[in-house]
Amino acid sequence: MKKILSLLVVLMLAAMSGCAPTPQKSTGASGEGTTKKITIAGNGGKIEKIIREEIAPKFKEETGIEINYIAGLSGEILSKVELQKKAPQIDIAFFVPLDVARANEKGLVEVIDKTKVPNLKNVDSRFIAIDNVAAPAFGLVNAPAYNTESFKKNKIKPIESWNDLASPAYKGKTAFADISNDWGFNTLYSFALANGGSIDNLEPGLKKAKELAGYSSTFYKNSTQMMPAIQQGAADVTVMGSYVIADLAVNSGLPLKMVVPKEGVYMHAFSATLVKNSPNQQEAIDFINYLISEESQKTSAEAGFYPVLKGMKLPEKYESVIGLKESDKTYKPDVKKLAEIRSEWTDRWSKEVTPELGKLLK
């Protein structure tokens, strides 16, 4: 018994002196003995899939930094970042351009130091919403698209102008987004440009939108509702993000083709912003830089997004569907101004455009 007690005393003294074995800790990029994590809030669907399944694992392999991804719509993410303003839990937030402007105006995001994000120098400026505020990562255009087989069968002339979207020829088989969706707001702005309006005068656009509503049975809230309408043949004409058109045409095999109207299309990107006072600033900056690296941009391009780096090409499989020619017109509006006027025109759309749905189909 005395021997056993003596042995226990020896073991206790060894443990107290640090000789006992200690549990192993994983070592992150910071060298602090724990795995570092950053939290990203961004779109669900394709973007979430690309980051979760491809970009994040490669980034962790290279840096040891893990990614926690929260999926949501741009506006929802903006609200969440604002609610957490005093104690941010999100490090990187992805926004559409108008929400980049709103987040910046509200003081929710940091200025991005280009010296710390060297890959920014390779980015095509056409995709940048606001310089030094966000890094464009997933490029796209908002554009009309139509079912080529249906148009040929019904002898409908291919779309050449934004104004061609308001037509009795489609017999209500349309899938257009409501003004609450970015695609819907862009359609209003494009209608204004096509009819002599401007960012300071959307009135001509609203007039054409009423006609569009007349030849449409409904407006859709989001892509989750719009895609099945196209897939199931309930709609032959739409306005969508180019990456969705690419997915439906190439990966689902639908006879869908994007059109660049003569008035042009809006070129932009889902962009990564650095949340102000977020807990993992350096790691977040490292991820943003990695996101716009050549390797990551090749990954996003394979999924149907336009690569945001100068000189990088879209994969050949998407060229015939969403490829842009040098002669195609693109535009980049003043997103700060659009963000300021959006609320007013959303209200007017709801009161003046939505009530016109289906009236010209009778």
C-alpha positions as CSV (number, residue, x, y, z in Angstrom):
1,M,0.0,0.0,0.0
2,K,2.9,2.3,0.9
3,K,4.4,1.6,-2.6
4,I,1.2,2.5,-4.3
5,L,0.9,5.8,-2.4
6,S,4.5,6.6,-3.1
7,L,4.0,6.0,-6.8
8,L,0.9,8.3,-6.9
9,V,2.9,11.0,-5.2
10,V,5.6,10.8,-7.8
11,L,3.1,11.0,-10.6
12,M,1.4,14.0,-9.1
13,L,4.7,15.8,-8.6
14,A,5.7,15.0,-12.3
15,A,2.4,16.4,-13.5
16,M,2.8,19.6,-11.5
17,S,6.3,20.1,-12.8
18,G,5.1,19.9,-16.4
19,C,6.6,16.4,-17.1
20,A,3.2,14.8,-17.7
21,P,2.1,14.5,-21.4
22,T,0.0,17.4,-22.7
23,P,-2.8,17.3,-25.4
24,Q,-1.7,18.2,-28.9
25,K,-3.1,21.4,-30.4
26,S,-3.6,22.1,-34.1
27,T,-1.4,25.0,-35.3
28,G,-2.9,27.6,-37.6
29,A,-1.3,30.2,-39.8
30,S,-1.0,32.6,-36.9
31,G,1.3,30.3,-35.0
32,E,-0.9,30.7,-31.9
33,G,-1.4,27.0,-31.5
34,T,-5.0,27.0,-32.6
35,T,-6.7,26.7,-36.0
36,K,-7.7,30.2,-37.2
37,K,-11.2,30.6,-38.7
38,I,-12.9,33.4,-40.6
39,T,-16.6,33.8,-41.2
40,I,-17.9,34.7,-44.6
41,A,-21.4,35.7,-45.4
42,G,-22.4,35.5,-49.1
43,N,-24.9,34.2,-51.6
44,G,-26.1,30.6,-51.4
45,G,-26.3,28.4,-54.5
46,K,-23.4,28.5,-56.9
47,I,-21.2,30.9,-54.9
48,E,-21.6,29.0,-51.7
49,K,-20.9,25.7,-53.5
50,I,-17.7,27.1,-55.1
51,I,-16.3,28.5,-51.9
52,R,-17.3,25.6,-49.7
53,E,-16.2,22.8,-52.0
54,E,-13.3,24.2,-53.9
55,I,-11.8,27.5,-52.9
56,A,-12.0,27.1,-49.0
57,P,-10.4,23.7,-48.9
58,K,-7.5,24.9,-51.1
59,F,-7.1,28.0,-49.0
60,K,-7.0,26.0,-45.8
61,E,-4.4,23.7,-47.3
62,E,-2.2,26.6,-48.1
63,T,-2.7,28.7,-45.0
64,G,-4.3,26.5,-42.3
65,I,-7.2,29.0,-42.1
66,E,-10.7,27.5,-42.0
67,I,-13.8,29.1,-43.6
68,N,-17.2,29.3,-41.8
69,Y,-19.7,30.2,-44.5
70,I,-23.1,31.8,-43.9
71,A,-25.5,31.8,-46.9
72,G,-28.0,34.6,-47.5
73,L,-29.1,37.3,-50.0
74,S,-27.1,40.5,-50.3
75,G,-29.7,42.6,-48.6
76,E,-30.1,40.1,-45.7
77,I,-26.4,40.1,-45.2
78,L,-26.3,43.8,-45.1
79,S,-28.9,43.9,-42.4
80,K,-27.0,41.2,-40.4
81,V,-23.7,43.2,-40.6
82,E,-25.5,46.3,-39.5
83,L,-27.1,44.5,-36.5
84,Q,-23.6,43.3,-35.5
85,K,-22.0,46.7,-35.9
86,K,-20.9,47.0,-32.3
87,A,-19.6,43.4,-32.1
88,P,-18.9,42.1,-35.6
89,Q,-19.0,38.3,-36.1
90,I,-18.6,38.3,-39.8
91,D,-15.2,39.0,-41.4
92,I,-16.1,39.1,-45.1
93,A,-19.4,40.1,-46.6
94,F,-20.3,39.5,-50.2
95,F,-22.6,42.2,-51.7
96,V,-24.1,43.2,-55.1
97,P,-22.9,46.6,-56.2
98,L,-25.8,48.6,-54.7
99,D,-25.3,47.0,-51.3
100,V,-21.6,47.7,-51.5
101,A,-22.6,51.4,-51.8
102,R,-25.1,51.1,-48.9
103,A,-22.6,49.3,-46.7
104,N,-20.0,51.9,-47.4
105,E,-22.4,54.7,-46.7
106,K,-23.4,53.2,-43.4
107,G,-19.7,52.8,-42.4
108,L,-19.9,49.0,-42.1
109,V,-16.9,48.1,-44.2
110,E,-13.2,48.9,-44.2
111,V,-11.2,50.5,-47.0
112,I,-9.2,47.7,-48.7
113,D,-5.5,48.5,-48.6
114,K,-4.2,47.6,-52.1
115,T,-0.7,47.0,-50.8
116,K,-2.1,44.2,-48.7
117,V,-4.2,42.8,-51.5
118,P,-1.7,42.7,-54.4
119,N,-4.0,40.7,-56.7
120,L,-6.2,43.8,-57.0
121,K,-3.9,45.3,-59.5
122,N,-4.9,42.5,-62.0
123,V,-8.6,43.1,-61.7
124,D,-10.6,44.4,-64.7
125,S,-11.9,47.8,-63.5
126,R,-15.3,47.3,-65.3
127,F,-16.2,44.9,-62.4
128,I,-15.3,47.3,-59.6
129,A,-18.3,48.8,-57.8
130,I,-16.5,51.3,-55.7
131,D,-12.7,51.6,-55.7
132,N,-10.9,50.5,-52.6
133,V,-14.1,49.3,-50.9
134,A,-14.8,45.9,-52.4
135,A,-13.0,43.3,-54.4
136,P,-15.0,41.9,-57.3
137,A,-14.9,38.1,-57.3
138,F,-17.7,36.6,-59.3
139,G,-18.3,38.5,-62.6
140,L,-21.6,38.6,-64.4
141,V,-24.0,40.7,-66.6
142,N,-27.7,41.1,-66.1
143,A,-29.2,40.3,-69.5
144,P,-32.2,39.0,-71.4
145,A,-32.3,35.4,-72.5
146,Y,-34.7,33.4,-74.6
147,N,-35.6,29.8,-75.6
148,T,-34.2,29.5,-79.1
149,E,-36.3,26.5,-80.0
150,S,-39.6,28.1,-78.9
151,F,-38.7,31.3,-80.8
152,K,-37.9,29.4,-84.0
153,K,-41.1,27.2,-83.7
154,N,-43.3,30.3,-83.2
155,K,-41.4,32.4,-85.7
156,I,-40.6,35.1,-83.1
157,K,-37.9,37.6,-84.0
158,P,-34.8,37.3,-81.8
159,I,-34.4,40.0,-79.1
160,E,-32.3,43.0,-80.2
161,S,-33.4,45.7,-77.7
162,W,-34.5,45.9,-74.1
163,N,-37.8,47.2,-75.5
164,D,-38.4,43.9,-77.3
165,L,-39.1,42.3,-73.9
166,A,-42.5,43.9,-73.7
167,S,-44.3,42.0,-76.4
168,P,-47.6,40.1,-77.0
169,A,-45.6,37.5,-79.0
170,Y,-44.6,35.7,-75.8
171,K,-48.2,35.2,-74.7
172,G,-47.4,35.6,-71.0
173,K,-44.6,33.0,-71.1
174,T,-42.2,35.2,-69.3
175,A,-40.0,35.1,-66.2
176,F,-39.2,38.6,-65.1
177,A,-38.0,39.6,-61.6
178,D,-39.9,41.9,-59.3
179,I,-38.3,45.3,-58.4
180,S,-37.2,43.9,-55.0
181,N,-34.7,41.7,-56.9
182,D,-31.6,43.2,-58.3
183,W,-32.5,41.8,-61.8
184,G,-35.8,43.6,-61.7
185,F,-34.3,46.9,-60.6
186,N,-31.7,46.6,-63.4
187,T,-34.5,45.9,-65.9
188,L,-36.1,49.2,-64.9
189,Y,-32.9,51.1,-65.3
190,S,-32.2,49.4,-68.7
191,F,-35.6,50.4,-69.9
192,A,-34.9,54.0,-68.9
193,L,-31.7,54.0,-70.9
194,A,-33.4,52.4,-73.9
195,N,-36.1,55.1,-74.0
196,G,-34.1,58.3,-73.5
197,G,-34.0,58.2,-69.7
198,S,-31.1,58.3,-67.4
199,I,-30.1,57.6,-63.8
200,D,-31.7,61.0,-63.0
201,N,-34.8,60.2,-65.0
202,L,-36.2,56.7,-64.7
203,E,-39.7,57.8,-65.8
204,P,-39.3,56.4,-69.4
205,G,-38.3,53.1,-67.8
206,L,-41.3,53.0,-65.6
207,K,-43.6,53.6,-68.5
208,K,-42.0,50.6,-70.4
209,A,-42.2,48.5,-67.3
210,K,-45.9,49.0,-67.1
211,E,-46.2,47.5,-70.6
212,L,-43.9,44.7,-69.6
213,A,-46.2,43.9,-66.7
214,G,-49.2,44.0,-69.0
215,Y,-47.8,41.1,-71.1
216,S,-46.6,39.2,-68.0
217,S,-48.7,37.0,-65.7
218,T,-46.5,37.6,-62.7
219,F,-43.2,38.9,-61.4
220,Y,-40.9,36.6,-59.6
221,K,-39.1,37.3,-56.3
222,N,-35.9,35.4,-56.9
223,S,-33.9,33.0,-59.1
224,T,-35.2,30.0,-57.1
225,Q,-38.7,30.7,-58.5
226,M,-37.6,31.8,-62.0
227,M,-35.4,28.9,-62.9
228,P,-38.1,26.2,-62.6
229,A,-40.3,28.4,-64.9
230,I,-37.6,28.3,-67.6
231,Q,-36.8,24.6,-67.0
232,Q,-40.5,23.4,-67.1
233,G,-41.3,25.5,-70.2
234,A,-43.6,27.9,-68.4
235,A,-41.5,30.8,-69.6
236,D,-39.5,31.4,-72.8
237,V,-38.2,34.8,-72.1
238,T,-36.4,36.2,-69.0
239,V,-33.8,38.6,-67.6
240,M,-31.2,36.9,-65.4
241,G,-27.6,36.9,-64.2
242,S,-25.4,35.4,-66.9
243,Y,-24.1,32.7,-64.6
244,V,-27.7,31.4,-64.2
245,I,-28.2,31.4,-67.9
246,A,-25.0,29.5,-68.4
247,D,-26.0,26.9,-65.8
248,L,-29.4,26.3,-67.4
249,A,-28.0,26.1,-70.9
250,V,-24.8,24.2,-70.4
251,N,-25.4,22.1,-67.3
252,S,-29.2,21.5,-67.8
253,G,-29.1,21.4,-71.6
254,L,-31.9,23.9,-72.1
255,P,-32.0,25.8,-75.5
256,L,-31.4,29.1,-73.7
257,K,-29.3,32.0,-75.2
258,M,-28.3,35.2,-73.7
259,V,-28.7,38.5,-75.6
260,V,-26.7,41.7,-75.3
261,P,-29.3,44.3,-76.4
262,K,-28.1,47.2,-78.6
263,E,-28.4,49.5,-75.6
264,G,-26.0,47.4,-73.6
265,V,-25.9,45.3,-70.4
266,Y,-24.8,46.0,-66.9
267,M,-21.4,44.4,-66.1
268,H,-20.7,43.9,-62.4
269,A,-19.7,41.3,-59.8
270,F,-20.6,39.8,-56.5
271,S,-17.9,41.6,-54.4
272,A,-16.1,40.8,-51.2
273,T,-15.9,43.5,-48.5
274,L,-13.9,43.6,-45.3
275,V,-16.3,44.1,-42.4
276,K,-15.3,47.0,-40.2
277,N,-13.7,45.9,-36.9
278,S,-14.2,42.3,-37.7
279,P,-12.2,39.9,-35.4
280,N,-9.9,38.4,-38.0
281,Q,-8.8,41.2,-40.3
282,Q,-5.5,39.9,-41.5
283,E,-6.8,36.4,-42.3
284,A,-9.8,38.0,-44.1
285,I,-7.5,40.1,-46.2
286,D,-5.5,37.0,-47.1
287,F,-8.6,35.3,-48.2
288,I,-9.8,38.2,-50.3
289,N,-6.4,38.3,-52.1
290,Y,-6.7,34.5,-52.6
291,L,-10.2,34.9,-54.0
292,I,-9.0,37.1,-56.8
293,S,-5.9,34.9,-57.6
294,E,-5.6,33.2,-61.0
295,E,-6.3,29.8,-59.5
296,S,-9.6,30.9,-57.7
297,Q,-10.8,32.8,-60.8
298,K,-10.3,29.8,-63.0
299,T,-12.5,27.9,-60.5
300,S,-15.3,30.5,-60.6
301,A,-15.1,30.7,-64.4
302,E,-15.5,26.9,-64.7
303,A,-18.8,27.5,-62.9
304,G,-20.1,30.1,-65.4
305,F,-18.9,33.4,-63.8
306,Y,-16.9,35.8,-65.8
307,P,-13.3,35.9,-64.5
308,V,-12.6,39.3,-63.1
309,L,-8.9,39.3,-64.0
310,K,-7.7,41.3,-67.0
311,G,-7.1,39.0,-70.0
312,M,-8.5,35.8,-68.5
313,K,-11.0,34.1,-70.8
314,L,-14.4,32.4,-70.1
315,P,-14.2,28.6,-70.6
316,E,-15.1,27.6,-74.2
317,K,-18.2,25.6,-73.1
318,Y,-19.9,28.9,-72.1
319,E,-18.8,31.1,-75.0
320,S,-21.7,30.2,-77.3
321,V,-24.2,31.0,-74.5
322,I,-22.9,34.0,-72.6
323,G,-19.7,34.9,-74.3
324,L,-19.2,38.7,-74.8
325,K,-17.8,40.0,-78.1
326,E,-15.7,43.1,-78.2
327,S,-18.5,44.9,-80.1
328,D,-21.0,44.2,-77.3
329,K,-21.9,47.2,-75.3
330,T,-21.6,47.1,-71.5
331,Y,-22.2,49.9,-69.0
332,K,-21.3,50.6,-65.4
333,P,-23.8,52.9,-63.6
334,D,-23.2,55.2,-60.7
335,V,-24.0,52.6,-58.0
336,K,-24.0,55.2,-55.2
337,K,-26.7,57.2,-57.0
338,L,-28.7,54.0,-57.8
339,A,-28.6,53.0,-54.1
340,E,-29.9,56.5,-53.2
341,I,-32.9,56.3,-55.5
342,R,-33.8,52.7,-55.3
343,S,-36.3,53.0,-52.4
344,E,-38.3,55.7,-54.3
345,W,-38.5,53.7,-57.5
346,T,-39.2,50.5,-55.7
347,D,-42.2,52.2,-54.1
348,R,-43.4,53.6,-57.5
349,W,-43.0,50.2,-59.2
350,S,-45.2,48.5,-56.5
351,K,-47.9,51.2,-56.8
352,E,-47.8,51.7,-60.6
353,V,-46.3,48.7,-62.3
354,T,-47.4,45.6,-60.4
355,P,-51.1,46.5,-60.7
356,E,-50.7,46.3,-64.5
357,L,-49.8,42.5,-64.4
358,G,-51.7,40.5,-67.1
359,K,-53.9,43.4,-68.3
360,L,-52.7,43.2,-71.9
361,L,-53.1,39.4,-72.0
362,K,-56.9,39.5,-71.8
